[in-house]
Amino acid sequence: MGKKASVIINEVKKLIKKADCIDIDYIKICETKTLSDVDEIKSQSVIALAVKVGKTRLIDNHVFGEKLKV
């Protein structure tokens, strides 16, 4: 069984909203080949988001299953 995209998105929103001066533009989970939104992660998917920190808009994404580069 896959993971519910809405649950992951809500957890990410909670984490981001803990910080001051950040406005969420969007958070989406999409299928990597079509970029169609998914309700449940069953195949390779990507989380994409854009937030505003002050006047700066930050955009990032991560493919689920790939190692994070820190």
Summary of the structure (lengths in Angstrom):
residues: 70
radius of gyration: 12.7
end to end distance: 29.5
largest distance: 40.3
contacts: 154
relative contact order: 0.22
helix: 19%
strand: 46%
